[in-house]
C-alpha cells in the first residue's frame, strides 16, 4: 500500500512535466515538496522511493522520455542524501544508470558524471554527501573538509511590497532557529553511524549519549567521524566494510564514554527501525538591495568577517572606501602591528648578525645556503601573466596559485606558498522580476572591473547566481514609462525562458512567482506559519542545493550620446531589453517645427541605423539604413530556447508614407532584424529617450545616438591593452588573450541548464 501510494505520487509528478497540471491549482509546484515531506515523516520508506525512482529512470531511458530523466534524478539524489541508510545494491543501480548518461549529449552527460562521482564516494563511505552538505552549509570547523557556503537573498524594496519583504525576513530568521553548531555536529555523527551500521545502530542510545556530553566531547567525536568518513571517501582502495568497522569502533567509544549510557553491541541493539536525521536548513541571510556596491560588500565580509579583524572599525572604513587593496593591506594588522621605525638593515649579507646555532638546528652549510637565498629589498610586482592567472580563474577555472612570498628568517629556507583555494561559496538568490536581474548585471560588471584592477575575491570565492521570479500583481511605478501597461509576462522574460529550457525549473521555481506574494499576505494563523516556514525555505534550499547547471546570458554594453555637446557620453549595461521612444518637445519653437515635420513626413523621427547582420557563417556583414520611426525595442532574451542567446532581436516601428487619391496617409510597419552590434542616430537632432531593462531608474533623456555591443570581460580588455603595447600592428588576439573568455556572461543556475 505504501509503495503504490509513492508510485502514484511519482507518476503525478511526471504528468505535470507533460503539461497535465493538477486539478487544484494550489498544488502546482508542491508535488515534489509533499513527496519529500512524506518520506521525511517516515524515513524507512526512503529505500522504497529510491527503488521506484530507479525503475522510472530506466523506463524513461528505454522509452526515450528524456525530459523525465533530470527531474527524476534530482529527486532521487535528494532522497538519497537525506535517507538514513541505503543498501549498496541500490546505490550500485543508481551509479550504473548515471554512467549510462555519459553517452547522451549535454546536459545529461554533465549531470550524470557529477552524480556518478558523488555516488562512488557515497558507496565507499555512506553518509559522506550528507556530512559534506551540513559542514559546508553550517560553516562547521573541519580540517578534512574546510569548505563554507552561505545563501544571500537579495530583494529590491522598490520592486517588492513591504509585506513580502517582512514575510521573507521572518521566514529566513525562523529557519535558523534551533540550529546550533552542537546540534548540527550531533546530526552528522548520528547520520554517519546509521548510514554505515544500518538498523544495528541504536539511534536512541546514541542520541542520549551525545545529549549528556559536554560540547568539547561532542566536537571531539565529530572530528573523529568526519576524519573517518573523509578518509574512506578519498581512498581509492577503501572498502565499505572497513569503513563500517572503523565507525563501529567510534560508535562503541561514544556509547561507553558515559557511565550512565547502556552499551548495545551492533548485533544486540534493540531493533527500533531506521530513524531520520534532520537535514538542517542552510545558512541564509536576507538583504534589501539599497546600495549599488552592497553585493560586493557582503561578499568581502563573507570572505573576511569583521570578527577576524583586530580592529573591526578598520575593515568597515575600508568597505566605505570601496578599494580592495586597502582592505588587504589593513587586514594584515591581524598578523602583526605595524610601527614606523628607522631601519638599520644595510641590505648587505655580511652585515647580518650572527645567530647562535641551536642543538637541533640544521648544519652550517644548509644555514649558509638558506642565507644566500636572500634577495634585495625591492618588493616584486606581479607580472601581467601572474595577474591574469587570477583573472582567468575567476572566469572558468579553479583557484590559481599566487606567486611565492619568501619569509626573511635566518637559517630557515623559505617555504613555497600554498595555492589559494576557493573554500567559500556564495550563493546569490535574486527575488523579483527582470529589473532586479538588470541591476545584478550592473553589479556583476562592476565586480569584474574591480577584480581586474586588484584581485581579491576571484581566487578565494566561488560565486553562484540563482533567480526566483516574484511578481506582486500591483501596478508598479518603476515599470517603463509607456502608455501600454507592462504585463507580468513581459516583466519575467528571463524566468519564462528558463522555464521553457528547463521543465523542472518551471515546475518548482516559476510557480513561486505568485505563491510567495499570496503566502506573504495570508492572515496570521498557525496553518500559515506551518506552510510558509516549511515551504518557502525548503524550496529555496532545494533550488540552491540541486541547481548546479548554469544558463549564461550575454550582458550588453550601451554608449549613450546626448544632444548637448558639453555633456559627456554615458556608458551602461543591460541584460534583457533596451527601449527607445520619441521624446516630447518642450519649447514652442521646437513644437511648431515638429508639427510641420509630422504633417509632411508623419509621426516619429528620422533615424540612421548601422548594424552588423547575424548570418549563419558568422561573417561580419555591415548594413546601414535610414528610416522614420516612433521607437524601437531590443530584446536580448529569445522567445524560443533553441535560438542563440548571444543575439539581439531588434523591432523597429517604421513609419511609411502612403500617397493616394484621398490624400497622404501613414502606416506603421514592424521592421525586425537580428544583430549583435548596432548604432542608432537621430539625423534631425531631435532627442529620444532610452530605458534599460524595463526600469525607469535606468532611463536617459535628450539622447541623439546609442551604440550597443556585447559587453567584454574586463580582464580580457586589460590583457588586450597590454598586448597591444608590444604588438601595435596585430589586429587579432595573440598570446594569452587568445585563450581568455571574451564576452561577459551572467550565469544563472537551474536544475538542467538548457535541454535541447
N, C-alpha and C positions, 0 to 999 in steps of 0.2 A: 504493500500500500504506500509506503514511504517512497519507494523507488518510482512508482507510477506517478505520484504527485510531483516529484522533482523532474521527471521526464516531461510531464505536461507543462511545467513552468519553462523548461528549456525550449520546447517547441514553440511556445507562445512568444518567447524572446526572438526566435528565428523568424516567425511570421511578421513581427514588427519590422525586421530588417527588409522584408519584401514589400513593405508599404501597407501591410494589413494592420492598422493601428487598433488597439483595444477599444471595445465599445465605450468604456468610460475614459474620457479624455484626460481625466486627472491621473490615470495610471501611466500615461506616456512618460517615458524616461525613468520610471520607478521599477520596472520589471527586474532589471539587473540588481538594483538595491534590495528589493524584497527577497530575491533569491539568496543573496549572500547573508542577509539578516536571518533568514530561516535556518541556514546552516550554522550561523553563529549561536543560535538558540539551542541547537543540538549538534555539537561538533563531531559526534561519532558518525554523522551522515556525510562527512566530507569525502570519504572514500567512495561512497555511492555516487555523489555528484561528479567526482573526477572520472569515475568509470563511465558514466553516461556521457560526459563531455568528450572523452576519448572516442567513444563509439560514434558520436555525432561528427567529430572531426574526420574520422576515417570514412564515414558515409559521404561527407561533403567533398572529400578529395576524390572519391570514386565517381561521384555524380557530377563533378565539375561545378559545384556550388562554391566558388572561391570566395564570394562575398560573405560566406559564413565563417571562413577559417579564422580570420584575425579576431573577430569578436569572441568566438568560442575559445580561442587560445588565451586571450587576455582573461576571460572569465575563469578558465582552468588554472592559470598560473596564480591568480589572486587567491583562489580557493586553496591551492597547494601551499602557498606561503603561510596562510593563516591556519591550515589544518594541523591538529595536534600530532598526527602520525599517519604517514602514507607508506605503503609497502614498497619495497624495492622493485617488485614486479610491475606495479602500476606506474611508478616513476620511469621504469625502463620503456614502457609502451609510449609514454609521452615523449621521452627522449628520442625514440626511434622515429616518431612522427615528425618531430622538429627537424631531424636530419633529412627527411624526405622533402621538406620545404626548400632545401638548398638547391634543388633543381628547378624551382619556379623563379620567375622574374621578381624584381623588387616591387613592393616592399616585403613580399613573402619570405624571400631568402634572407633578408636582413633581420627580420624578426625571428625567423627560425634559427638562425645562427646564434643570436643573442640568448634566446631561451635554451638552446642546446648547451651552451657553455654554462649557464646557470644550473641547469638540471644535472649536468655531470658533477658539479661540486655538491649539489644537494644530495645526490645518490651516495656519494662518499661520506659526506658529513651532514646527516639530516638536521634540519633546523638552521642551516647556515644562512639562507635567504632571509628568514625572519630576523635572525640575530643582526645581520648587517643593516637591515632596514631600520630596526629600532635604534641601533647605535648611532647611525648617521643622522636620523631624523631628530633624535633627542640630544645629540651632541654629547653622548656619554664618553668619558675619557677612556680610551683604549689604544694601547700601543700597537697591537697587531692589526687593528683596523682604525686608523686615525681620521676617518672622513667625517665631515659635518655637512648637514643640509638645513636649509631654512626656507619657508614659504613666505613670500612677501605679496600680500594682496593690495593692489593699488586701485583706487576708485577716484574718479573725478567728481568733486562735490558739486560742480556746475552741471553735470550730466545726470546724476542720480539724486533722488529726493533724500531729504534728511531722515525720513523714516527707514528707508532702505539702508542707509549708511549706519544708523544706530543699531538696526537689527543685525547687520553683519558684524559690527563691533562686539555686540553681546554674544553672538554665536561663537566667534573666534576666541573670545575670552573664556566662555563656558567650556570650550573644547580642551583648554589647557588645565582645567581644574582637576585635582587629584591625580596629576601625572608627575609625581616627584621622581627625581633620578633613582632613588632607592626602589620605588615601585617598579620602574622600568627595568632595573637590573634584576629584580626578582622574576619579572616576566621572562627575561632572556634565559635565566637559569632553568626555570620550570619548563619552558618550551623546549629547550635543548635536551633536557633529560627525558621528557616524554617522547620527543621525536626519535631519540636513539633507543630507548628501552621499551617503548610501546606501553601496553597495558600492564606490564610488570612494574611500572613506576607507581609508587604510592604518592600521588599528587597531593592529597590532603596532608600527609605527614611531612612532605617536603615544604608545603606552604607554611605549616605550623612551625617548622624549624627555622625557616627564613624570617618569619614574623617575630620570633623571640630573639633573634640575633641582634647584636649591635650593628650599626651601619658599617663600621670598619670591617667586620667579618663578612658582611654581605658583599662589600667591594672586593674582598679577597677572593671569595668563591666566584664572583662574577669574572674576575680576571683569569682565574683558572679555567673556567668554562670557555670563555672567549678564546683563550690561547689554544685549548684542545680542539675546538671546532675549526679555527682558522688553520691550525697546523695540519689537520686531516684534510681540509678542503684544498690546500695548496700543494700537498704532496702528491706527486704523480703516482707513486706506488702504494698510496694509502688504501686501506681496506675498511669496509663498513663495519666488519666485526671487530677489528682492532679499535676503531673509534668508539664503538659501543662499550667495549671493555674499559677503555680509558675513562669514559664518562661514568661508568658504573662505579669505579673507584671513587670518583669525586662525589657521586651520589651517596655512597655509604659514609664517606667522611662528613658530609653535611648532616646526615641524619644522626650520626654518632657524636657530632660536635657538642650537642647539648645533652646533658644527663637526663633531662625530662622527656626527650624525644624517644619514641619507641622505634627500634630498628627492625625494618622489614627487608629481608633479602629480596632481590628482584623476583626470585621464584616463588616466594611465600607471601608476597604483598597482597592485601585484600583487593579483589577484583572489583573496583568501583567503576570500571569503564574509562574511556578516554574523556578528559575534561579539556575544554577550550581555554586557551590563554589569550586574553585580550590583546589586540594589536593597537598600541596607543596612537592617538591622533598625532600627526606630525606637528612640529613647532611652526606656528602660524602667527604672523603679525599683520595687522590691518593698518593701512596708511591712506589718508586723504591727500591726494596729489595736489598740493597748493604751490609748490616751488618748482621751477624748471630743473634745478640740479638736485632735486630731492632723491631721485633714483640713485645717482652716483654717491650721494652722501650715505644713504643706507647701506650700499654695498661696501663702502670703505669701513663703516662702523662694524659691519659683519665680519670683515677680514681682521680688523684690528680694533676690538671693542675698547670703550673708554676704561673698562676695568683693568686692561693690560698696561695702561699708561701710568707712569709715576705721577704725572700731573694731568688729570683729565681735562682741565681748562685749556691745556696746551693743544690737544687734538681738536677740541671744539673750535678754538680760534682758527686753527688751520683749515677746518672744514668751511668756515666762512670765507677764507681767502681763496678757496677753490684752486689750490695748487698742490698737486700730489708730491712734488719734490720737497716742499716744506714739510709735509706730513712725514715723509720717510726720514728726513734728517732730524726732525724734532722728536720722533718716536724713538730715536736712538738713546734718548735720555733714560730709557728703561735699563740699558746696559751699563752706562756709566755717566756720572755727572761731568759736564764739560766746564772747565775753568780756563780763563785766559791767563796763560803763564808764559814766561820767557824761556825759549828753548835753548838748551846748552849743548845740543847734539850737533856736532860739526858735519855729520854725514860721512865721515871718513871711517873706514872699517877698523883701522888700527887704534882709533881713539875710543873704541867701545870699552867699557870697564870689564875687568877680568872677573869671571864668576867662579866661585869655588865649586868644584865638582862634588856632587852628592854620591853616596855609596853606590847607588844603583843607577847612576847617570850613564848615558851612552859613552862609548870610548872617545878619546880626544879627536881621532880622525873624523868620526861621524859629526862631532860637535863643530869642528873646523869646517867640514863640508857644508853643514847647515848654515853656519855663519856666512859663508861665502855666497849664499843664495840671496843675501840682502840686496835690494835694488835701491835706486835713487828715491828721493822724497817727493817726486812729482807724481800726482795721482793720475793713473792711466784712465783716459777717457774711452768709453765704449766705441768700438769701431762700428761703422754702418752695418756690417754683416752681423755683429753680435747683437745690435739693437733690433735688427729686422728679424732675428730668430724669435725674439719675444713676440713681435707683431704677427709673424706668421703663425705662431702657436695660438694666438687669440682668434685667428680666422678658422682654422680647420685642423688643429693638431693638439697633441698633449703638451703639457708644460715643458718649457725649454730649460736648458741648463745655463745658469748665469755664469759670467766669467769668474774665475777664481780670484779670491782676495786674500793673499798670504798674510798670516799674522806675524808681527815682529816680536818673536820670542827667542831669546838667546838659547842656543843649544837644542831647539825643538824645530824640526823641519815643518814647513807649512803644510797643513792638511788640505787636500783638494776639496773645493767647495761642493757641498751636496747639491744635487739638482733640485730646483724648486718643483714642488708637486702641487697639483690642484686638489688640495684637501677640502676645499669649501665648494659647495654647490648652492647657488642662489636660484630659486625657482620663482620667477616673477609671474603672478597671475593678474591679468588685467580684467576689470569688470566694467562693462559699458558697451558702447557701440563703436562704429568706425572712427569716431572723433578721438577717442582715447588711444586708438592704435596710431592715428596720425601724430598724436603727442608722443607716443612711445618711439616712433620713427625719429622724431626730432631729438629725443633724449639719447637714443642709441647712437645716432650720428655724432652728437656732442661727446658721448663717452668714447667713441672710437677715435675722434680727433684728439681728445685729452690723452688717451693711451698712446697715440702716435708721438705726441710731444714728450711724454715721460711715462714709461711703462710701470704700472703698479698692480692693477687688478688682473691683467691678462694672464700672467704665469701662475697666479695663485687661485683664480676663481673660475669655476665652470658656470656659465650663465645660461639659463633655460627660460624661455618665454611661453606662457600659456594664456589663452584668451577664452573668457566666458561671456557671451553676449547677454546684456541686460537692458531691456527697454521698459521705461516706466509707463508708456502709454499716454503721457500727458504732453501737451504742446510745449515745445522747448524753445526758448529764445535764442539758443546758440545754434540752431539749425541755419542752413544757408538762407540768406535773405532773398527769398524768391516768392513770387506770387502764388506758386503752386506749393502746397504743403508737402514736405518731405515725408514719405511713408516710412513705416518701420522697416520694411524690407530693404529700402534704399539705405537706411542707416546701418544695416547689418549685412552689407555685401560680403565682407570677409567671412563672417560666420556662415552665410549661405554657400559660399564657395567651398569652405572646409567641410560642410555637411554633405555636399554633393561628392566631394573627393573621398570622404571617409564616412561610411554609413554609421559606424559606431560612435563617431563624434556627433553626428546628427541625432542619434538616439539618446545619448547620455548627457550631452552638453547643450546643444541648441534648444532642448526642451526647457532648460533653466531660464531662457530668455524672458518668459512671462511668469514662471513659477516663483522665482525669487521675489519679485515685487508683491505677488499675492501672499506669500508666506510672511513677508515683512509687514504687511498691512493687516494681517489677521488680528482679531482682538485677543488680548492676553488670556490664555487658558492653559490648563495642564496638557491638553492634547496638542496645542500649538507648540509648546516647548518640546514635547516628545518628538514632533515631526521635524521642526527646524534644527534643533540641536543635533539630531542624528543625520538627517538627510543632507542638508547643505554641506556640512563639514565633511561627511563621508564621501559625497560626490567629488568635492574639491580634492580630497586626499586620494581618491581612486584615480582621478584625472592626472595628477602630478606624479603618481607612482607608476602608472602604466602607460601614460602618454609620452613616449620617448622618440617618436618619429617626427622630425621637423618638416614643415612645408615652408619653403623660403620665398619670401615676397621681395621683389625689387623695390628699393627706395629710389625715388626720383628727386633730382635737384632742379630748382627753377630760379632763374635770374630775372629779376623784375626791374624794368626801366620806367622812370616816371617822366611826365611831360615837363616838369621843372628841371632844366639842365643843371641847376645848382644842387639838386637832391641826388645823393649817392644811390647807385643801384642797390637793391636788396636781394639777398640770397636766402632761400629757404628750401625745405624738403617736404615732400608729401608721399603718402603711401597709397591712397585709394583713388583720389579724384582731384582734378583742377577744373574750376568752372569760371568762365568769363561772361560778363554781361555789359551791355552798353550803359555807361554812366549818365545819369540825368544831368542836363546842363543847369548851370546856376545863373550866370549873368544874362541880362536881357539881350545883349548883342549876340551872344552865342545861341540863345534860344531862337532869335529871329533867323540867324543863318541856318540853324538846324532844321527849322520848319521848311525853309526854301529847299534845302537839300533833300528832305524827306518827300516833298511834293514831286521833285524831279526823279529821284533815284529810289525812293522807298525808305522804309524804316531801317535802322541799323547804321553801321559804319563800314567804310572800305578797309579791308584788311589784305595784307600780303602774307601768305603762308608759305614757308620754306620748310621742307621736311625730307627725311631720309626714308624712303619706302622700304617696308619689310618684304623681302622676297624669299623664296624657298632656298635659293643658293646662298643666302646671307651675304650677297654682294651689296656694296653701297650704291644706291641709286638716288641721287638728289633730284627732287622735283620742286617746282615752285608754281604758285597760282595766286591770282588776285580775285577777290570776290567781295560781295557786300553781305554782312552777317549781323544778326542781332545777338549772337553769343555762341559759345561752344562749350563742350564738356569733354574732358579727357578722362577716361576710365582706365585704371591700372589693373582692376580685378576683372578677369574674363567671365563671361556669362556661362561658359562651358569649362569643366575641369580639364578637358582634353586640349584646350588652347594653351598657347605659350604664355607663361606668367611674365616674361620679360618683354612686354609689348604694350603699347598704349593704343586703346581704341578711341579715336577722336571722332566726335559727332559735331559737325558744324551746321548751324542753321543758316542756310544760304537764302538770300532774298533775290528772286528773279523777277525782272520787269517783263510784263506781257503787254504788247500793243494790240488792240483790237478795235473794231468799229465803234464800240461804245466808249472808247477812251483808253486810258492807261490804268493797268492794274498790276498788283504784285502778289506773288505767291511764295510761300516758304517751303524749301526743299531741304531734306536731310542729306548732308554730304558726309560720307563715312570714309575713314582711311585708317590704316594701321602704320604705326611708326614707333621709333624709339627716341628719335631726336627731332625736335620741331621748333621753329621760330615763328612768332606771330607779331606783326607790327601794324599799327594803325597808320595808314598813309595820309589821312587828312588831319592828323594830330589831334583827333578827338579822343579823350581818355575813356578807358573802360575799367571795370572792377575785376579783381581776381580773388577767388575764395578757394582755399585749400582744404581738402579732407572734410568738406561739408561743415566746417567750423567757422563761425563768424569771428572768432578770436584770431583767426589766421586769414583775415581779409585785407586787401590792399586796394586803395583808391588812386585815381589820377594816373593810371598805368597806360603807357602807349606801346610797350613792347615786352614780350616774355620769351625766354629761351628755356626749353625743357630738355633734359637729357638724363640717362641713368646716372645715379649718384655713384661716384667712385669710392672705393675703400681708401680711407685716409692714409693707411700705411703704404698702399700702392702708389699714391700720389707722391708721398715723401721719397720713396725709393726711386721712383721715376725721375724726380727732380735731381736727385743725387747722381743718377746715371747720366743724365743729360749734360751735367757739368764736364764729364770726361769724354763724352762722345756727342759732340754738338750736331753732327750730321746724321746721326742714327734716328730714324723715324719709328722703327719697330722696337718692340720690347726686347731687350737683351739682358743677359746675366740673370741675377736673382729675380728681377722684376717679372721675368717671363713666367715664373712658376708661382707667382703670388695671385690670389684672387683679385680680380679687377673691380668688380661691382660690389656695392654694399647691399647685402641681402639681410632681411629681417626674418629669422627663423621662428615660427610659431609651432609648438609641438601639438601633435594629435596622436591618436592611437595607431594609425596605419600610414600616415603620410598621404600620398596620392596613389590610389588604386586605379590603374588604367584598365 
